[in-house]
Amino acid sequence: MPHADEQPDKTSALTVPKGEDEHSTLTVPKGEDKTSALTILTTEHYTLQMVRTANITDATGRAGHLLSTISASMIALGFVAQVVPLEVLLTLVLVIFTGLFLIGLATLFRAVELVIEDVQAGLGINRIRHVYGDLEPSTKDVFVRQMHDETAAVEADAGQTGWRKARRPRLIGTALSVAGLVNLVNGLVAGAVAGAASGLLNAGLTWSIVIGCVVAAAVVTAFGVVIGRIGRRGVAPIGTRYPRNQQ
């Protein structure tokens, strides 16, 4: 005989994958507890979606501000070039574009931080979506977006699937992001600085162009590697709880 003060069991245990080799037990609530769980999950889902929206706005705003600053500087230099000697113009280019490069670096690293935060939020949303399916299995076939908390799943949700069979698919995805755009612009600015410096050192037009192109390519490549490593380290602390090979 059960005691009068015993409460009926409102939960059931469901084993869900925590990683490739280890599992944890997820308690799936029923009744009123299930409603409370859904409320908590939907609130967190909404919060993460707002984080992603804010990140997109911040990243595009910073990139747009950088491009506007560079455009305004080039227009001003165009007017100045009509009334000053070449050496003075090259000096102005060297000084102004060095400042623009520093602004670009700040924009680049902030853009990388925003990308990391966006991926983290995407992983959280995918994880919540997976739990939605556990709470109500009949809804699993309705979701068109990923239910796995892997970076590849976030990339698939972002539409980065066209080059999935490429040799370095993640490199292409990084190059097409806001951080990749800012990195490319920074490389061009660095090349302009190097070309102006070469001109002031009487390297000649041809050598100034060659040096500028080499420096631009080197800067884009070097910082591309750096932001890639920063991105991987930023996402690494978030473990994979629902991998694709575990349902």
URKAWO-V571577 format. One record per residue. PSI is psi in degrees with one decimal (* if undefined). NEAR is the number of other ideal C-beta (glycine too) atoms within 8 Angstrom. Layout:
PSI,NEAR
PSI,NEAR
//
This chain:
124.6,2
148.2,4
154.2,5
-26.9,4
3.0,4
139.6,6
144.3,5
147.7,4
119.4,5
3.7,9
160.7,9
151.1,7
134.8,8
127.1,9
123.7,7
150.4,12
138.0,9
-19.9,8
-168.2,9
-32.0,8
-4.0,3
152.0,6
158.1,7
162.7,8
119.5,8
125.5,10
115.3,8
113.0,11
159.3,11
159.0,8
-134.4,7
-35.5,6
-35.5,10
-39.7,11
-41.1,8
-41.3,9
-42.4,10
-37.5,10
-44.6,8
-44.3,8
-44.2,12
-34.6,8
-45.5,8
-38.4,10
-46.0,11
-41.7,8
-45.2,8
-37.2,13
-37.5,10
-36.1,8
-44.0,11
-41.0,12
-43.8,8
-37.6,8
-43.2,13
-44.5,9
-43.8,8
-45.8,10
-47.5,13
-35.7,9
-43.2,8
-43.1,12
-41.6,13
-38.9,8
-41.3,9
-46.6,14
-38.1,9
-40.0,8
-42.8,10
-42.3,11
-44.5,8
-38.5,8
-40.7,11
-37.2,8
-43.5,8
-41.5,8
-32.3,12
-41.1,8
-41.3,8
-34.0,10
-21.3,8
-14.3,5
0.4,5
155.9,7
165.3,5
-41.4,6
-39.5,7
-41.2,8
-45.1,12
-36.5,11
-43.1,10
-41.9,11
-44.2,12
-44.7,12
-49.6,8
-45.0,10
-24.3,13
-42.9,9
-40.4,8
-35.8,13
-40.3,12
-40.7,8
-40.2,10
-37.5,13
-44.5,9
-41.3,8
-40.3,13
-50.6,14
-31.9,10
-37.7,10
-38.2,15
-42.3,13
-40.5,9
-37.2,12
-43.9,14
-46.1,12
-36.3,10
-42.2,12
-41.2,13
-43.3,11
-39.0,13
-40.1,14
-41.3,15
-41.0,11
-42.8,12
-38.9,18
-43.5,11
-40.8,12
-36.7,13
-40.7,12
-33.9,10
-46.4,12
-32.8,12
-38.3,10
-35.9,11
84.7,6
-26.4,6
-13.8,5
-6.0,9
-37.2,8
-7.4,5
-33.3,5
127.4,10
-14.8,3
169.2,7
150.1,9
16.7,11
134.0,12
62.7,13
152.4,11
-32.9,8
-34.0,8
-39.7,15
-39.9,13
-37.8,11
-40.1,10
-29.7,10
0.3,8
10.8,6
61.6,12
-16.0,7
-28.3,5
24.7,9
-30.0,7
4.8,4
164.5,7
-39.6,3
73.1,6
-37.9,11
-30.1,8
-41.2,9
-42.4,11
-41.0,12
-40.5,13
-29.7,9
-1.4,7
174.0,10
-39.5,11
-38.6,13
-39.8,11
-46.6,9
-38.5,15
-41.1,13
-44.1,10
-41.9,12
-38.5,15
-41.5,13
-39.4,9
-43.1,13
-38.3,12
-38.7,14
-39.2,11
-45.3,14
-39.9,13
-41.0,13
-41.2,14
-39.3,9
-38.8,12
-39.5,12
-26.3,10
12.7,6
41.1,5
-14.3,8
157.5,6
-47.0,6
-49.2,6
-33.0,9
-41.7,13
-44.4,9
-47.2,8
-41.8,12
-43.1,13
-41.8,9
-45.1,9
-41.7,13
-46.4,13
-40.3,10
-42.3,8
-44.9,12
-44.0,12
-47.3,8
-48.6,8
-25.2,12
-42.9,13
-41.6,8
-48.7,8
-29.8,14
-44.1,11
-40.7,8
-41.7,11
-44.4,13
-40.5,8
-33.0,7
-32.0,12
-22.8,12
-39.5,6
-20.5,5
110.3,8
159.6,6
114.4,10
-32.5,11
75.0,12
162.5,12
-33.7,7
6.4,4
129.3,8
*,1
//
